[in-house]
Amino acid sequence: MRIFITGASGFVGGHTTEALVAAGHEVLAMARSDRSAGAVSAFGATPVRCELGAVSAEHLDGIDAIVHCAAFVEEWGTREQFWRANVDGTTQLLAAAKAAGVHRFIHIGTEAALFDGRELRDVDESCAYPQRQRFFYSESKAEAERRVLAANTPDLQTISLRPRLIWGPRDTSVLPAILRMAATNSWAWLDGGRHETSTTHVANLVHAITLALTRDAGGEAYFIADAERSTIRSFLEQLTATQGVHLPERSMPGALARGAAWTVEGIWRLFRIRRPPPMTLFAISMMSRTITVRTDRAKQALAYTPQMSLEQGLQELRELENLQNLQTS
């Protein structure tokens, strides 16, 4: 197949690009800069100089499928920033796909589209979007997903995959952020880290993407997750241990942390401070609530089965860390 990927220089997009190239597909990748062009070329894709919101039908000439990984995923930003990238960017890409005669559109969504600060316990795809969204990221990803699924037709099959807490090699968000907090002695568990979580190794998400390229499963969203579930504490302790880091024992009540984050955000917005605050309500809420998802629909419609177990993924990270230590010693 001839496949176009957005966000190919990032964590999920990079792994997806490598896997599709290895499988023999011709992969073209959005590149906004020389740096991103170099990155996607290193993964084996052909860079296409364009950016979200400005993708033309000519950029997609001859493309069979689009894998849309790019998004504004920062913890802090204005509603306009989230909406422009995640909603307007997706909408414009859908229009270009239709004009170019693309047959399949795979959107990388998120369980956060359903998250309004309350627990999401053992949810499936029948769970409705919140009537009132509390977080700009959640609001924008929910609206983008709505538009993707509404665009499904016999000529353009659209699918949204919803991974929860993506992890694995080259992670640029979860593990690096926790390691930074541990290094500055600013890490604390919320409610002792007792809340349950689903997780998604990046290899399992990539596997789901490859399945979605060929399955007749358009117009639907699908949760993607690892076979195992963990408490937040168990998972993060094992994850940081692969890097030789032991997280401290201290903990604080989740309700207290959420209140503090709400206050801090209010101060930041009142004084229009541009740099990110030391804590955000979205991140604190995510870490102090149980969020677990069911993958039955993906198993049935996509024939999805996790390919990477929790222990295999952790062992892979341990081996990579040992290799890096040897190379720098």
C-alpha positions, -999 to 999 in steps of 0.1 A, spaced: 0 0 0 9 36 -4 5 52 30 7 88 43 16 94 80 13 125 100 34 129 131 59 104 117 89 120 135 72 115 169 70 85 193 39 66 178 44 79 143 81 69 142 74 33 153 45 31 129 66 43 100 94 18 108 69 -11 110 51 -2 78 83 3 58 96 -31 71 63 -47 60 70 -35 24 46 -5 22 55 27 5 54 53 33 52 91 28 54 112 58 44 148 67 75 169 74 72 205 86 109 212 88 143 200 78 147 183 111 115 163 109 123 155 72 156 140 84 139 120 111 113 105 89 139 97 62 159 78 89 128 57 96 126 48 59 98 71 47 97 97 20 92 132 35 65 154 22 69 191 31 35 202 45 19 207 79 -15 202 96 -41 225 82 -23 229 49 -23 194 33 -35 195 -3 -49 167 -25 -16 169 -45 3 159 -13 -19 128 -11 -18 119 -48 -19 81 -52 -23 75 -14 -43 45 -3 -44 52 34 -37 79 59 -25 72 95 -31 104 114 -8 104 145 0 142 147 -17 161 175 -12 189 200 -6 169 232 9 194 255 -3 195 291 -7 233 289 -20 255 262 -49 277 251 -82 263 238 -73 278 204 -40 259 202 -57 225 210 -86 232 187 -65 245 158 -42 215 157 -65 186 168 -98 197 153 -92 220 124 -60 201 114 -79 168 113 -109 183 95 -87 198 68 -68 165 64 -101 146 60 -112 171 33 -79 166 14 -82 128 18 -117 129 2 -105 151 -27 -75 129 -34 -96 97 -34 -79 81 -3 -97 49 8 -88 47 45 -82 71 73 -69 59 106 -70 84 134 -50 79 166 -74 90 193 -73 86 230 -94 74 260 -90 110 272 -118 120 248 -141 105 274 -123 119 305 -139 147 324 -120 141 357 -141 112 369 -131 75 369 -133 55 337 -136 20 351 -137 -10 326 -153 12 299 -160 1 264 -170 20 233 -206 24 244 -194 50 269 -206 84 257 -186 115 254 -190 138 285 -218 164 281 -193 189 296 -156 187 288 -133 200 315 -100 198 296 -90 214 263 -71 183 252 -101 160 259 -125 184 242 -104 187 211 -97 150 207 -133 141 212 -145 166 186 -118 154 161 -129 118 166 -165 127 161 -156 143 128 -134 114 117 -162 88 124 -189 110 108 -168 112 76 -170 74 71 -184 64 37 -181 33 14 -153 52 -4 -134 64 26 -134 41 56 -125 60 88 -114 44 120 -103 59 154 -80 39 177 -80 48 214 -48 37 232 -45 43 269 -11 54 284 13 46 255 48 34 266 79 18 251 112 27 235 117 64 225 88 75 247 90 113 248 64 121 275 55 96 303 88 81 313 110 112 306 86 134 327 87 110 356 124 106 355 128 144 355 105 147 386 125 119 404 158 137 396 145 169 411 130 152 441 95 165 431 78 131 426 49 121 449 24 94 445 -13 104 445 -34 83 468 -4 60 472 -6 51 435 -34 26 442 -56 35 412 -58 10 384 -48 17 349 -47 2 314 -16 7 294 -6 3 257 29 -7 246 37 11 214 42 -22 196 6 -32 204 -7 1 191 13 -3 159 -1 -38 155 -36 -24 158 -28 2 132 -16 -25 107 -48 -45 113 -70 -14 108 -54 -9 73 -72 -39 59 -102 -47 81 -137 -37 71 -143 -18 103 -150 18 93 -171 43 112 -161 30 147 -137 37 175 -117 10 191 -99 9 225 -64 -6 223 -45 -18 254 -21 -43 267 -34 -76 280 -23 -68 316 -37 -41 339 -18 -26 368 -20 -2 396 -4 31 387 22 25 413 31 -10 402 34 0 365 55 32 371 78 15 396 85 -12 371 89 13 343 114 35 361 133 5 374 143 -3 338 163 29 340 178 22 374 155 47 392 136 40 424 107 64 430 103 78 465 76 66 489 59 99 497 23 104 487 -4 129 489 -42 127 487 -55 130 451 -82 154 461 -57 178 477 -35 176 446 -64 183 423 -74 213 444 -38 226 443 -36 222 406 -69 240 401 -56 269 421 -22 270 403 -39 270 369 -62 298 379 -32 319 389 -14 311 356 -45 321 335 -51 352 356 -16 366 350 -14 351 315 18 332 323 30 315 292 54 289 306 37 256 318 27 256 355 44 231 378 12 210 379 -19 208 357 -53 196 366 -55 173 336 -23 155 345 -31 153 382 -66 141 375 -53 114 351 -29 101 378 -54 101 406 -83 82 389 -88 46 378 -88 44 340 -93 10 325 -106 0 291 -120 -30 274 -107 -42 240 -134 -67 231 -146 -46 201 -110 -44 187 -106 -82 192 -138 -89 174 -136 -64 145 -99 -60 140 -87 -94 153 -66 -75 177 -44 -95 202 -16 -78 221 17 -88 207 39 -74 235 34 -85 271 42 -62 300 72 -82 310 85 -84 274 82 -46 271 100 -40 304 128 -64 295 132 -46 262 136 -13 280 161 -28 304 182 -42 276 182 -9 257 193 10 289 221 -15 295 232 -11 259 232 27 261 252 24 294 278 2 277 281 26 247 287 56 270 311 39 294 
